[in-house]
């Protein structure tokens, strides 16, 4: 008979972090999402414009 390792429970590090109440609110807040949308677009435009020099 071959000795098979016995599986043990996973450690807490293996699970994804649980979002806080603030993070959940910001994910649903349309004003915050609009601001983040424009910030992301500005970052992309900086890369695109910088590549055309």
ABEGO torsion letter per residue (X at the ends): XBBBBBBBBBBAAABBBBBBAAAAAAAABAAAAAAAAAAAAAAAAAAAAAAAX
